[in-house]
Amino acid sequence: MRNDSSFIELKARQRAHLLLDEGSYRELLDPFAGIISPWLGPQGIVPQSDDGMVVAKGTIGGKPAVVVAIEGAFQGGSMGEVSGAKMAAALELAAEDNRNGIPTQAVLCLETGGVRLQEANLGLAAIADIHAAIVDLRRYTPVVGIVAGTVGCFGGMSIAAALCSYLIVTREARLGLNGPQVIEQEAGIEEYDSRDRPFIWSMTGGETRFRSGLVEALVDDGQQAVKQAMNDALAKGVPAQHRSDRYDYYLPRLSRFDTSRQADSQQINQLFAREDQ
């Protein structure tokens, strides 16, 4: 019997509360600030008063920290002008803290389908700012990404995940550049059936991503399990080499990938076999 309550079932704000030290939570630009997307209303979509992005300051292990959590239940966790600016600015301020001698840690809870189509280029520009901010901040402190479920992490935000110092996933998580529906739409159902859940998780699920070495930690869906993995990642400090700097490892493997046949989890695991196995 598992005594650890589900992390996946928590909303974004609850996740941020959990990951920060008890009593240290302080939200920036909370719903009462009333900053909403100006683009959704005119398109007949009801906006949310925090634009689906929670930015919380506090401490982790007694040290300054910021936790940024995306609410996957609002517009699929999509990134628009406001939500993207909130995440980018939080990371930029954390980097500035570190330059000023305040060792602010950063944790990102990534439940997102990527750019918000209703905000198009504005969302893409915000995601680019997030990428730049992660690369800047990770020089000083680990940037820890958590992908738990149920939305997964796709699109430009999957690149943000790849730029993190360490990634934590559950078996229920999914991580990929393009979502299943997008692949099916562009390549056909014979290539990728978006309704075939076992197939999808075998390709982009947390367990496959861990076995292929693209994430550092695979944990059960438990609040304490995720929190412990986060603490372990932060304790490692800045890695000697970030994943995105290892292009000399990944590019030759990608060039050998056989695109003439349907890919499967075995092919992926062989392509990016973990070096520690």
C-alpha positions as CSV (number, residue, x, y, z in Angstrom):
1,M,0.0,0.0,0.0
2,R,1.4,3.4,-1.0
3,N,1.3,6.1,1.7
4,D,2.5,8.9,-0.5
5,S,-0.3,11.0,-2.0
6,S,-0.4,11.7,-5.7
7,F,1.6,14.6,-7.1
8,I,-0.1,14.5,-10.4
9,E,-3.5,15.2,-8.9
10,L,-2.3,18.5,-7.4
11,K,-3.0,21.8,-9.2
12,A,-0.1,24.1,-10.1
13,R,-0.5,26.3,-7.0
14,Q,-0.6,23.2,-4.7
15,R,2.6,21.9,-6.3
16,A,4.4,25.1,-5.7
17,H,3.2,25.1,-2.0
18,L,4.4,21.5,-1.6
19,L,7.9,22.1,-3.1
20,L,8.7,25.2,-1.1
21,D,9.5,25.0,2.6
22,E,6.4,25.1,4.8
23,G,5.4,28.7,5.6
24,S,7.7,30.3,3.1
25,Y,5.3,30.5,0.1
26,R,4.8,34.0,-1.4
27,E,3.1,34.3,-4.8
28,L,4.1,37.0,-7.3
29,L,1.4,38.4,-9.6
30,D,-1.2,36.2,-8.0
31,P,-4.8,36.1,-9.3
32,F,-5.7,39.2,-7.3
33,A,-3.2,41.3,-9.4
34,G,-5.7,40.9,-12.2
35,I,-3.1,40.5,-15.0
36,I,-4.8,38.5,-17.8
37,S,-4.2,37.8,-21.4
38,P,-5.6,40.6,-23.6
39,W,-6.0,38.3,-26.6
40,L,-8.3,35.5,-25.4
41,G,-11.4,37.5,-24.7
42,P,-11.8,38.9,-28.2
43,Q,-11.5,35.3,-29.5
44,G,-14.4,34.1,-27.3
45,I,-12.2,32.4,-24.7
46,V,-12.6,33.2,-21.0
47,P,-9.2,34.3,-19.6
48,Q,-7.8,33.2,-16.3
49,S,-6.6,35.8,-13.8
50,D,-3.1,34.3,-13.4
51,D,-3.0,33.2,-17.1
52,G,-2.3,29.7,-15.9
53,M,1.1,30.5,-14.5
54,V,2.0,30.4,-10.8
55,V,5.2,32.1,-9.7
56,A,6.1,31.5,-6.0
57,K,9.1,32.7,-4.0
58,G,10.2,31.1,-0.8
59,T,12.9,28.8,0.4
60,I,13.9,25.2,-0.3
61,G,16.1,23.6,2.4
62,G,16.3,27.1,3.9
63,K,17.8,28.6,0.8
64,P,16.1,31.2,-1.4
65,A,14.1,29.6,-4.2
66,V,11.5,30.3,-6.9
67,V,9.1,27.7,-8.1
68,V,7.2,28.3,-11.4
69,A,4.3,26.0,-12.0
70,I,2.2,25.8,-15.2
71,E,-1.5,25.0,-14.7
72,G,-2.2,22.3,-17.3
73,A,-5.9,22.5,-16.8
74,F,-6.1,26.0,-18.3
75,Q,-5.8,26.0,-22.1
76,G,-3.6,22.8,-21.9
77,G,-0.9,24.7,-20.1
78,S,-0.2,26.7,-23.3
79,M,2.2,29.6,-23.2
80,G,0.9,33.0,-24.1
81,E,2.3,36.5,-23.8
82,V,1.4,37.0,-20.1
83,S,2.2,33.5,-18.8
84,G,5.4,33.3,-20.8
85,A,6.5,36.7,-19.5
86,K,5.8,35.6,-15.9
87,M,8.1,32.6,-16.2
88,A,10.8,34.4,-18.1
89,A,10.9,37.3,-15.7
90,A,11.0,35.0,-12.7
91,L,14.1,33.2,-14.1
92,E,15.7,36.5,-15.1
93,L,15.2,37.8,-11.6
94,A,16.7,34.6,-10.1
95,A,19.8,35.0,-12.3
96,E,20.1,38.6,-11.1
97,D,19.8,37.5,-7.5
98,N,22.7,35.1,-8.0
99,R,24.8,37.8,-9.6
100,N,24.1,39.9,-6.5
101,G,25.2,37.2,-4.1
102,I,21.7,35.8,-3.4
103,P,21.9,32.0,-4.3
104,T,18.3,31.7,-5.6
105,Q,17.3,28.2,-6.7
106,A,14.8,27.5,-9.5
107,V,12.3,24.7,-10.0
108,L,9.9,24.5,-13.0
109,C,6.7,22.3,-13.0
110,L,6.2,21.8,-16.7
111,E,2.7,20.7,-17.8
112,T,2.3,22.3,-21.2
113,G,1.4,21.7,-24.8
114,G,3.7,24.5,-25.9
115,V,2.8,27.8,-27.5
116,R,-0.8,29.1,-27.2
117,L,-2.0,29.1,-30.8
118,Q,-4.4,32.0,-30.1
119,E,-1.3,34.2,-29.3
120,A,1.0,32.7,-31.9
121,N,4.1,34.8,-32.3
122,L,3.8,36.5,-28.9
123,G,3.8,33.0,-27.3
124,L,6.8,31.9,-29.4
125,A,8.7,35.1,-28.4
126,A,8.0,34.4,-24.7
127,I,9.2,30.9,-25.0
128,A,12.4,32.1,-26.6
129,D,12.9,34.5,-23.6
130,I,12.4,31.5,-21.3
131,H,15.1,29.5,-23.1
132,A,17.5,32.4,-22.8
133,A,16.7,32.9,-19.1
134,I,17.3,29.2,-18.3
135,V,20.7,29.2,-20.0
136,D,21.6,32.3,-18.1
137,L,20.4,31.1,-14.7
138,R,21.8,27.5,-14.9
139,R,25.4,28.9,-14.8
140,Y,24.8,29.8,-11.2
141,T,22.4,27.2,-9.8
142,P,20.7,24.0,-11.0
143,V,17.4,24.6,-12.9
144,V,15.3,21.6,-12.0
145,G,12.4,20.6,-14.3
146,I,9.5,18.4,-13.2
147,V,7.2,16.7,-15.7
148,A,4.6,14.7,-13.9
149,G,1.3,14.5,-15.9
150,T,-1.3,14.6,-17.2
151,V,-0.6,17.1,-20.0
152,G,3.0,16.3,-20.5
153,C,5.6,18.7,-22.0
154,F,5.6,19.5,-25.7
155,G,6.4,22.1,-28.3
156,G,8.9,24.8,-27.6
157,M,8.6,24.1,-23.9
158,S,10.1,20.7,-24.4
159,I,13.2,22.5,-25.5
160,A,13.0,24.5,-22.2
161,A,12.8,21.2,-20.4
162,A,15.9,19.9,-22.3
163,L,17.8,23.1,-21.3
164,C,17.1,22.4,-17.6
165,S,20.1,21.2,-15.5
166,Y,18.1,18.1,-14.3
167,L,14.8,16.6,-15.3
168,I,12.4,14.6,-13.1
169,V,9.6,12.6,-14.6
170,T,7.0,10.0,-13.5
171,R,5.9,7.1,-15.6
172,E,2.7,9.0,-16.4
173,A,4.7,11.9,-17.8
174,R,5.2,12.5,-21.6
175,L,8.0,14.6,-23.1
176,G,8.4,15.3,-26.8
177,L,8.8,18.1,-29.4
178,N,5.5,17.4,-31.2
179,G,2.3,16.2,-29.5
180,P,0.6,13.1,-30.8
181,Q,-2.3,14.9,-32.5
182,V,0.2,17.1,-34.4
183,I,2.2,14.2,-35.6
184,E,-0.9,12.3,-36.7
185,Q,-2.2,15.4,-38.5
186,E,1.0,15.9,-40.4
187,A,2.2,12.4,-41.0
188,G,-1.0,10.3,-40.9
189,I,-2.5,7.8,-38.5
190,E,-0.4,5.0,-40.0
191,E,2.7,6.8,-38.7
192,Y,1.3,7.9,-35.3
193,D,-2.1,7.0,-33.9
194,S,-2.8,9.6,-31.3
195,R,-5.5,7.4,-29.7
196,D,-3.1,4.5,-29.1
197,R,-2.1,5.3,-25.6
198,P,0.3,2.3,-25.0
199,F,2.1,3.2,-28.2
200,I,2.4,6.9,-27.3
201,W,3.7,6.2,-23.8
202,S,6.2,3.7,-25.2
203,M,7.6,6.5,-27.4
204,T,7.5,9.6,-25.2
205,G,6.5,8.4,-21.8
206,G,8.6,9.1,-18.7
207,E,10.0,5.5,-18.4
208,T,11.2,5.5,-22.0
209,R,12.8,9.0,-21.6
210,F,14.6,7.8,-18.5
211,R,15.9,4.6,-20.1
212,S,17.2,6.6,-23.1
213,G,19.1,9.0,-20.8
214,L,17.1,12.1,-21.7
215,V,16.0,12.7,-18.1
216,E,17.9,12.2,-14.8
217,A,15.2,10.8,-12.5
218,L,12.2,8.5,-12.8
219,V,10.0,8.6,-9.7
220,D,6.6,7.2,-8.6
221,D,3.6,9.5,-8.6
222,G,4.0,10.7,-5.0
223,Q,4.4,14.1,-3.4
224,Q,7.3,13.1,-1.2
225,A,8.9,11.1,-4.0
226,V,8.9,14.1,-6.3
227,K,10.0,16.5,-3.5
228,Q,12.9,14.2,-2.5
229,A,14.0,13.9,-6.2
230,M,14.0,17.7,-6.4
231,N,16.1,18.0,-3.3
232,D,18.5,15.4,-4.6
233,A,18.9,17.3,-7.9
234,L,19.4,20.7,-6.2
235,A,22.0,19.1,-4.0
236,K,24.1,18.0,-7.0
237,G,24.8,21.5,-7.9
238,V,25.5,22.8,-11.4
239,P,26.4,19.8,-13.7
240,A,29.9,19.7,-15.2
241,Q,28.2,19.6,-18.7
242,H,24.6,20.4,-19.5
243,R,22.6,18.1,-21.7
244,S,22.3,20.8,-24.4
245,D,26.1,21.1,-24.6
246,R,26.5,17.4,-25.5
247,Y,25.7,17.8,-29.2
248,D,28.8,15.8,-30.1
249,Y,27.1,12.8,-28.3
250,Y,23.6,13.2,-29.7
251,L,24.1,14.3,-33.3
252,P,26.0,11.2,-34.5
253,R,23.3,9.0,-33.0
254,L,20.5,11.0,-34.7
255,S,22.3,10.7,-38.0
256,R,22.3,6.9,-37.7
257,F,18.5,6.7,-37.0
258,D,16.7,4.6,-39.5
259,T,13.7,6.6,-40.7
260,S,12.7,3.9,-43.3
261,R,10.8,1.9,-40.7
262,Q,8.3,2.7,-37.9
263,A,10.2,3.7,-34.8
264,D,9.5,1.9,-31.5
265,S,10.7,2.1,-27.9
266,Q,13.4,-0.5,-28.4
267,Q,14.9,1.5,-31.3
268,I,14.8,4.7,-29.2
269,N,16.4,3.0,-26.2
270,Q,19.2,1.6,-28.3
271,L,19.7,4.9,-30.0
272,F,20.2,6.9,-26.7
273,A,21.2,4.1,-24.3
274,R,22.0,5.4,-20.9
275,E,25.7,5.5,-20.2
276,D,25.2,4.4,-16.6
277,Q,23.5,1.1,-17.5
